[in-house]
Amino acid sequence: MGKYTIESFIKETAQRDERNGFFELENPETLEINLDGMVWMKLGSMIGYTGDVKFKRQSSLAGGIGKFLKKKMTGEGASLMSATGKGAVYLADDGKRVRIIDMSDDTIFVNGNDLLALQDTLDHDIKMMKSAAGMLGGGLFNVKVSGSGMCAFTTHGTPITLMVRPGKPVFTDPSATVAWSGNLQPKIKTDISIKDFLGRGSGEGFQLHFEGEGWVVLQPYEEVYGVPQ
């Protein structure tokens, strides 16, 4: 069989029917969900599926008026849809790398634009950061995920994780900050003098200031987020 025949191409790129877990990496940029029930996923992230699966956009009023107002302010970055049924669902998001975390009574925060999917056994809520000047850009809206179950998020490129230790705070560019441990509560640190040294997506002279004990995930890319609606 030749190197560039149709058969060779199919063999190289064919879906691997392993079905080893609920969430699996089909490749570094594609998440496979072996569905038998219900799962939450980022709106617009489904690229294909097999089996008997129904999709539904999360209602704006799901979770009450508080979540409704937060969704309106965060725009589509934190919007979710549900998939219900039995089959295999494939998700991707602009070619970004997919990371899976199997949570066991844990809490993490994920940037709303980077959350890809979460098991319905996990609780989720949109959180917003504020400064003295008022509401900041869309990249500062995040999702609090807590409980036990599988969660998947995406990063541009290979991420790094910085450890936060008592007395050794970590400062990050908001546009490159993807996720952090649930015990950390970042503050906004304004520093106009550092504006020109932050990534292109920042647009302001501010950083996230993490203090305490935990971890922060950064991607090697400054993501430009949409302005809240």
Residue pairs with C-beta under 8 A, 6 or more apart in sequence:
1 7
1 8
2 8
15 26
15 32
16 26
18 24
19 34
19 88
21 34
21 150
22 33
22 34
22 119
22 150
23 31
23 32
23 33
23 34
23 100
23 102
23 117
23 119
23 150
23 152
24 31
24 32
24 33
24 34
25 31
25 32
25 98
25 100
26 32
26 90
28 97
28 98
29 92
29 95
29 96
29 97
29 98
30 47
30 90
30 91
30 92
30 98
31 90
31 91
31 92
31 98
31 100
31 116
31 117
31 152
32 88
32 89
32 90
33 39
33 41
33 83
33 88
33 89
33 90
33 91
33 117
34 88
35 51
35 53
35 83
35 85
35 86
35 87
35 88
35 89
36 86
37 84
37 86
37 120
38 82
38 83
38 84
38 120
39 82
39 83
39 89
39 117
39 118
39 119
39 120
40 58
40 80
40 81
40 82
40 117
40 118
40 119
40 120
40 124
41 80
41 81
41 82
41 83
41 89
41 91
41 116
41 117
41 118
42 79
42 80
42 81
42 91
42 93
42 115
42 116
42 117
43 57
43 58
43 76
43 79
43 80
43 81
44 76
44 81
45 91
45 92
45 93
45 116
45 117
46 55
46 81
46 83
46 89
46 90
46 91
47 90
47 91
47 92
48 89
48 90
49 83
49 87
49 88
49 89
49 90
50 87
50 88
51 85
51 86
51 87
51 88
52 85
52 86
52 87
53 83
53 84
53 85
53 86
53 87
53 89
54 83
54 84
54 85
55 81
55 82
55 83
55 84
56 81
56 82
56 84
57 79
57 81
58 79
58 80
58 81
58 82
60 68
60 71
60 72
61 67
61 68
63 125
67 125
67 126
70 78
70 126
70 128
70 141
71 78
71 79
71 126
72 229
73 128
73 135
73 141
73 228
73 229
74 112
74 126
74 128
74 138
74 141
74 228
74 229
75 138
75 226
75 227
75 228
75 229
76 226
77 112
77 113
77 138
77 141
77 225
77 226
78 112
78 113
78 115
78 126
78 141
78 143
80 124
82 120
83 89
91 98
91 116
91 117
91 152
92 98
93 116
93 154
94 154
96 114
96 154
96 155
96 156
97 154
97 155
97 156
97 157
97 158
97 159
98 116
98 152
98 153
98 154
99 152
99 153
99 154
99 155
99 159
100 150
100 151
100 152
101 108
101 150
101 151
101 152
101 153
102 149
102 150
103 122
103 145
103 146
103 147
103 148
103 149
103 150
103 151
104 148
105 147
105 148
106 146
106 147
106 148
106 182
107 144
107 145
107 146
107 181
107 182
107 183
108 144
108 145
108 146
108 151
108 179
108 180
108 181
108 182
109 127
109 142
109 143
109 144
109 145
109 179
109 180
109 181
109 182
109 184
110 142
110 143
110 145
110 151
110 153
110 178
110 179
111 139
111 141
111 142
111 143
111 153
111 177
111 178
111 179
112 126
112 138
112 141
112 142
112 143
113 138
113 139
113 223
113 225
114 153
114 154
114 155
114 178
114 179
115 143
115 145
115 151
115 153
116 152
116 153
116 154
117 150
117 151
117 152
118 124
118 145
118 149
118 150
118 151
118 152
119 149
119 150
119 151
120 149
121 147
121 148
121 149
122 145
122 146
122 147
122 148
122 149
122 150
122 151
123 144
123 145
123 146
123 147
124 143
124 144
124 145
124 146
125 143
125 144
126 141
126 142
126 143
126 144
127 141
127 142
127 143
127 144
128 135
128 140
128 141
129 136
129 140
129 141
129 142
129 186
129 188
130 136
130 188
131 188
131 190
131 206
135 228
136 174
136 188
136 204
136 206
137 174
137 203
137 204
137 225
137 227
137 228
138 225
138 226
138 227
138 228
139 174
139 175
139 201
139 223
139 224
139 225
140 174
141 228
144 182
145 151
146 182
153 178
153 179
155 178
155 217
155 219
155 221
156 219
156 220
156 221
156 223
157 219
157 220
157 221
158 220
159 178
159 217
159 218
159 219
159 220
160 217
160 218
160 220
161 215
161 216
161 217
161 218
162 170
162 172
162 215
162 216
162 218
163 170
163 214
163 215
164 170
164 181
164 184
164 210
164 211
164 212
164 213
164 214
164 215
164 216
165 213
166 212
166 213
169 209
169 210
169 211
170 209
170 210
170 216
171 189
171 207
171 208
171 209
171 210
172 207
172 208
172 210
172 216
172 218
173 198
173 199
173 201
173 202
173 207
173 208
173 218
173 222
174 202
174 206
174 207
174 208
175 198
175 199
175 200
175 201
175 202
175 222
175 223
175 224
175 225
176 199
176 201
176 218
176 219
176 220
176 221
176 222
176 223
177 208
177 216
177 217
177 218
178 217
178 218
178 219
179 216
179 217
180 186
180 210
180 214
180 215
180 216
180 217
181 214
181 215
181 216
182 214
183 212
183 213
183 214
184 210
184 211
184 212
184 214
184 216
185 212
186 208
186 209
186 210
187 208
187 209
187 211
188 206
188 207
188 208
188 209
189 206
189 207
189 208
189 209
190 204
190 205
190 206
191 205
191 206
191 207
192 205
193 205
194 205
194 207
195 202
195 204
195 205
198 205
198 207
198 222
199 221
199 222
200 222
200 224
201 222
201 223
201 224
201 225
202 222
210 216
